[in-house]
Amino acid sequence: MLSYRRILKQALDISWRYKKLWFFGLFASLIGFNAEYQVTPGRNGGLVFNSPLKNWLETDIFGYIGQLFSADFSRGFIFLIACLIFLALGLLLVWLAVSSQAAIIESNKKLMLGTKKISINEELKNGSHNFWPVLLLNIFSKLITVAALSIIALPVLLSLKFPICSEILYIVFFIIFVALAIAGQIIIKYAINSTVIFKTNIGQSLKAGHILLKKNWLISIEIIIILFLINIGVALAVFICLFAILSPMLLLAILAYQFLAGAALWIIMAIAFLICIVFLGVVGAMLTSFHISSWSNLFLQLQEKGSKAKLERLFGKK
């Protein structure tokens, strides 16, 4: 019988006991494994039309480089080298993020089968073997989100001439395409697990994900809600912890501003900023590894026949 408590407890136990997974979680969090929570656009459609990607595409970076070369060859050359270095670092981060996501799933499978130790080098190597299919599936995930947000925002274009019609269309589009986008994200999650665990190709993985969602859609929705509530709880706990940690430092900063040199104030602010970054990084890394392990455990559990959703078990009783 399917047990959310067992699935989440196993994921939490793995994430807490095997802190090496936090290394993978830190990089996997860069691509985001909770895309289903991102399909919630604002009423003005700003998430679609004011994205950083759109702004970057509108920047004439090549024209700027050309102007630098024309004005000063050395400055243009240095700027070009800097751009190539940043591009290389960006590609490295993408490789680490995707490989880390696959590494967590691979490690979770091994630990569920009884393996006691994991190696960062070995798991990262295993994860990199799934780089291209997992990368493509993640790209599909982002495209689904962007497409859903774009379609939902279309009624905004009609708001000036047909405000009432725009409101109705917005509600209808929101309900339909948010549901479709969340379904697509769930399929991608199952497909990534199928790719890493069973070594299926992208087509087979997507088909397997679709079949799992079709048979277990209520279970999938329930786990999304549970993990969303856990996210809220973690966010609240993080806020309380940071408030408790930073409040004394805020008092010290005020005293430093009043009685000490300005350098002391900047030192205290730098320490506070560093504490925030480290704390949020650690929590984010663990939460990401927990989320990926939870979905991986659910995927493995759904391979067994007879799994029923909690609501189905409750209201299915005679």
C-alpha positions as CSV (number, residue, x, y, z in Angstrom):
1,M,0.0,0.0,0.0
2,L,1.2,3.5,-0.9
3,S,2.3,5.5,2.2
4,Y,3.2,9.1,1.8
5,R,4.7,9.1,5.3
6,R,7.1,6.3,4.4
7,I,8.0,7.9,1.1
8,L,8.7,11.3,2.7
9,K,10.4,9.8,5.8
10,Q,12.8,7.8,3.5
11,A,13.5,10.9,1.5
12,L,14.2,12.9,4.6
13,D,16.3,10.2,6.1
14,I,18.4,9.9,3.0
15,S,18.8,13.6,2.6
16,W,19.8,14.0,6.2
17,R,22.1,11.0,6.7
18,Y,23.9,11.4,3.4
19,K,25.0,15.0,3.4
20,K,27.1,14.4,0.3
21,L,23.7,14.7,-1.6
22,W,23.7,18.4,-0.5
23,F,26.5,19.0,-2.9
24,F,24.3,17.7,-5.7
25,G,21.3,19.5,-4.3
26,L,23.1,22.9,-4.3
27,F,23.8,22.7,-8.0
28,A,20.5,20.9,-8.9
29,S,18.6,23.8,-7.3
30,L,20.0,26.1,-10.0
31,I,17.6,24.5,-12.6
32,G,14.8,24.1,-10.2
33,F,13.0,20.8,-9.7
34,N,9.7,22.4,-8.6
35,A,8.6,23.9,-11.9
36,E,5.0,23.0,-11.2
37,Y,4.9,25.7,-8.6
38,Q,6.1,28.3,-11.1
39,V,2.9,28.1,-13.3
40,T,1.2,30.9,-11.4
41,P,1.4,34.1,-13.5
42,G,0.4,37.6,-12.3
43,R,-2.7,39.1,-13.7
44,N,-0.7,41.5,-16.0
45,G,1.3,38.7,-17.6
46,G,4.6,40.3,-16.5
47,L,6.2,37.0,-15.8
48,V,6.1,36.3,-19.5
49,F,6.8,39.5,-21.3
50,N,9.3,41.0,-18.9
51,S,11.6,38.0,-18.4
52,P,15.4,38.3,-18.1
53,L,15.7,36.1,-21.2
54,K,13.7,38.6,-23.3
55,N,15.8,41.5,-22.0
56,W,19.0,39.6,-22.9
57,L,17.9,38.8,-26.4
58,E,17.1,42.4,-27.0
59,T,20.6,43.4,-26.0
60,D,22.9,44.0,-29.0
61,I,25.9,42.3,-27.3
62,F,27.7,41.6,-30.6
63,G,27.3,45.2,-31.8
64,Y,28.7,46.4,-28.5
65,I,31.8,44.1,-28.9
66,G,32.2,45.3,-32.4
67,Q,32.2,48.9,-31.2
68,L,34.8,48.1,-28.6
69,F,37.1,46.5,-31.2
70,S,36.7,49.5,-33.5
71,A,37.5,52.0,-30.7
72,D,40.2,50.0,-28.9
73,F,41.3,46.6,-30.0
74,S,42.8,45.6,-26.7
75,R,39.7,46.6,-24.7
76,G,37.5,44.7,-27.1
77,F,39.8,41.6,-26.9
78,I,39.7,41.6,-23.1
79,F,35.9,42.0,-23.1
80,L,35.6,39.1,-25.5
81,I,37.8,36.9,-23.4
82,A,35.8,37.8,-20.3
83,C,32.5,36.9,-22.2
84,L,34.0,33.5,-23.2
85,I,35.1,32.8,-19.6
86,F,31.6,33.7,-18.3
87,L,30.1,31.5,-21.1
88,A,32.4,28.6,-20.1
89,L,31.5,29.0,-16.4
90,G,27.8,29.1,-17.4
91,L,28.1,25.9,-19.4
92,L,30.0,24.3,-16.5
93,L,27.2,25.2,-14.1
94,V,24.6,23.8,-16.5
95,W,26.5,20.5,-16.7
96,L,26.9,20.4,-12.9
97,A,23.2,21.2,-12.3
98,V,21.9,18.6,-14.7
99,S,24.4,15.9,-13.7
100,S,23.7,16.6,-10.0
101,Q,19.9,16.1,-10.6
102,A,20.6,12.8,-12.2
103,A,23.1,11.9,-9.5
104,I,20.6,12.4,-6.7
105,I,18.1,10.1,-8.4
106,E,20.9,7.5,-9.1
107,S,22.1,7.7,-5.5
108,N,18.6,7.5,-4.1
109,K,18.0,4.3,-6.1
110,K,21.2,2.7,-4.7
111,L,20.4,3.7,-1.2
112,M,16.9,2.3,-1.4
113,L,18.4,-0.9,-2.6
114,G,20.7,-1.1,0.5
115,T,23.9,0.6,-0.5
116,K,25.5,2.2,2.6
117,K,28.0,4.5,1.0
118,I,28.0,6.9,-1.9
119,S,30.9,8.8,-3.6
120,I,30.5,12.3,-5.0
121,N,33.0,11.5,-7.8
122,E,31.3,8.2,-8.8
123,E,27.7,9.5,-8.6
124,L,28.6,12.7,-10.5
125,K,30.2,10.5,-13.2
126,N,27.1,8.3,-13.3
127,G,24.9,11.4,-13.4
128,S,26.9,12.9,-16.3
129,H,26.1,9.7,-18.3
130,N,22.4,10.9,-18.3
131,F,23.3,14.5,-19.1
132,W,21.8,15.0,-22.5
133,P,18.4,13.3,-22.0
134,V,17.9,14.9,-18.6
135,L,19.0,18.3,-20.1
136,L,16.5,17.9,-22.9
137,L,13.7,16.9,-20.5
138,N,14.5,19.9,-18.3
139,I,14.3,22.1,-21.4
140,F,10.9,20.6,-22.2
141,S,9.9,21.5,-18.7
142,K,10.9,25.1,-19.1
143,L,9.2,25.3,-22.5
144,I,5.9,24.0,-21.0
145,T,6.0,26.6,-18.3
146,V,6.8,29.5,-20.7
147,A,4.1,28.3,-23.1
148,A,1.5,28.1,-20.4
149,L,2.4,31.5,-19.0
150,S,2.3,33.0,-22.5
151,I,-1.1,31.5,-23.4
152,I,-2.6,32.5,-20.0
153,A,-1.3,36.1,-20.6
154,L,-3.0,36.4,-24.0
155,P,-6.3,37.8,-22.7
156,V,-4.4,40.7,-21.2
157,L,-4.0,41.9,-24.8
158,L,-7.8,42.2,-25.1
159,S,-8.2,43.9,-21.8
160,L,-8.3,47.5,-23.2
161,K,-11.1,46.9,-25.8
162,F,-13.0,44.0,-24.3
163,P,-12.4,44.1,-20.5
164,I,-15.2,41.7,-19.5
165,C,-14.4,39.2,-22.2
166,S,-10.7,39.4,-21.2
167,E,-11.5,38.6,-17.5
168,I,-13.6,35.6,-18.5
169,L,-11.0,34.3,-21.0
170,Y,-8.2,34.8,-18.4
171,I,-10.0,32.7,-15.8
172,V,-10.8,30.0,-18.4
173,F,-7.2,30.0,-19.8
174,F,-5.8,30.0,-16.2
175,I,-7.7,26.9,-15.2
176,I,-7.1,24.9,-18.3
177,F,-3.5,25.7,-19.0
178,V,-2.3,25.7,-15.4
179,A,-3.8,22.2,-15.1
180,L,-2.1,21.1,-18.4
181,A,1.2,22.7,-17.4
182,I,1.2,20.9,-14.0
183,A,0.4,17.7,-15.7
184,G,3.2,18.2,-18.1
185,Q,5.6,18.9,-15.3
186,I,4.6,15.7,-13.5
187,I,5.2,13.7,-16.7
188,I,8.6,15.3,-17.0
189,K,9.4,14.4,-13.4
190,Y,8.5,10.7,-14.0
191,A,10.3,10.8,-17.4
192,I,13.6,12.0,-15.7
193,N,13.3,9.2,-13.2
194,S,12.6,6.7,-15.9
195,T,15.6,7.9,-17.9
196,V,18.0,7.7,-14.9
197,I,16.7,4.6,-13.2
198,F,15.7,2.4,-16.2
199,K,18.0,4.0,-18.9
200,T,15.1,4.5,-21.3
201,N,15.3,7.0,-24.1
202,I,13.4,10.3,-24.1
203,G,10.4,8.9,-26.1
204,Q,10.1,5.9,-23.9
205,S,10.5,8.0,-20.7
206,L,7.8,10.5,-21.7
207,K,5.5,7.6,-22.6
208,A,6.2,6.0,-19.2
209,G,5.6,9.3,-17.5
210,H,2.3,9.8,-19.3
211,I,1.1,6.3,-18.3
212,L,2.1,6.8,-14.7
213,L,0.2,10.2,-14.5
214,K,-2.8,8.7,-16.3
215,K,-3.0,5.9,-13.8
216,N,-2.0,7.8,-10.7
217,W,-3.1,11.4,-11.3
218,L,-4.7,11.8,-7.9
219,I,-1.6,10.5,-6.1
220,S,0.6,12.9,-8.1
221,I,-1.6,15.9,-7.1
222,E,-1.6,14.8,-3.5
223,I,2.2,14.6,-3.4
224,I,2.5,18.1,-5.0
225,I,0.2,19.5,-2.3
226,I,2.1,17.8,0.5
227,L,5.5,19.0,-0.8
228,F,4.1,22.5,-1.3
229,L,2.9,22.6,2.3
230,I,6.4,21.4,3.4
231,N,7.9,24.2,1.3
232,I,5.8,26.7,3.2
233,G,6.8,25.2,6.5
234,V,10.4,25.3,5.6
235,A,10.2,28.9,4.4
236,L,8.5,29.9,7.7
237,A,11.2,28.1,9.7
238,V,14.0,29.7,7.7
239,F,12.5,33.2,8.2
240,I,12.3,32.6,12.0
241,C,15.8,31.3,12.2
242,L,17.3,34.1,10.1
243,F,15.3,36.6,12.2
244,A,16.7,35.1,15.4
245,I,20.3,35.1,14.0
246,L,20.3,38.5,12.4
247,S,18.4,40.5,15.0
248,P,21.5,40.7,17.4
249,M,23.6,41.5,14.4
250,L,21.3,44.3,13.5
251,L,21.6,45.7,17.0
252,L,25.4,45.5,16.7
253,A,25.2,47.3,13.3
254,I,23.2,50.1,14.9
255,L,25.7,50.4,17.8
256,A,28.6,50.3,15.3
257,Y,27.0,53.1,13.3
258,Q,26.6,55.2,16.4
259,F,29.8,54.7,18.3
260,L,32.4,53.0,16.0
261,A,34.0,53.7,12.7
262,G,32.1,53.1,9.4
263,A,34.4,50.1,8.6
264,A,32.9,48.2,11.6
265,L,29.4,48.7,10.2
266,W,30.4,47.3,6.8
267,I,32.2,44.3,8.4
268,I,29.0,43.4,10.4
269,M,26.9,43.8,7.3
270,A,29.2,41.6,5.3
271,I,29.2,38.9,8.0
272,A,25.4,39.1,8.1
273,F,25.2,38.8,4.3
274,L,27.6,35.8,4.4
275,I,25.5,34.1,7.1
276,C,22.3,34.5,5.0
277,I,24.0,33.1,1.8
278,V,25.5,30.1,3.6
279,F,22.3,29.4,5.5
280,L,20.0,29.7,2.5
281,G,22.4,27.7,0.4
282,V,22.5,24.8,2.9
283,V,18.8,24.7,3.4
284,G,18.1,25.0,-0.4
285,A,20.6,22.2,-1.1
286,M,19.0,19.9,1.4
287,L,15.4,20.8,0.3
288,T,16.3,20.2,-3.3
289,S,17.8,16.8,-2.5
290,F,14.7,16.0,-0.4
291,H,12.3,16.9,-3.2
292,I,14.1,14.9,-5.8
293,S,14.4,11.9,-3.5
294,S,10.7,12.2,-2.7
295,W,9.7,12.1,-6.4
296,S,12.2,9.3,-7.0
297,N,10.8,7.2,-4.1
298,L,7.2,7.9,-5.4
299,F,8.2,6.8,-8.9
300,L,9.7,3.6,-7.5
301,Q,6.6,3.0,-5.4
302,L,4.3,3.5,-8.3
303,Q,6.0,0.6,-10.1
304,E,4.1,-1.7,-7.7
305,K,0.6,-2.5,-8.6
306,G,-2.3,-1.6,-6.3
307,S,-1.2,1.9,-5.3
308,K,-4.1,4.1,-4.3
309,A,-4.3,7.8,-3.4
310,K,-5.1,8.8,0.2
311,L,-8.5,10.3,-0.8
312,E,-9.3,7.3,-2.9
313,R,-8.6,5.0,0.1
314,L,-10.6,7.3,2.5
315,F,-13.8,7.7,0.3
316,G,-13.5,4.3,-1.3
317,K,-14.2,2.6,1.9
318,K,-17.7,1.1,2.3
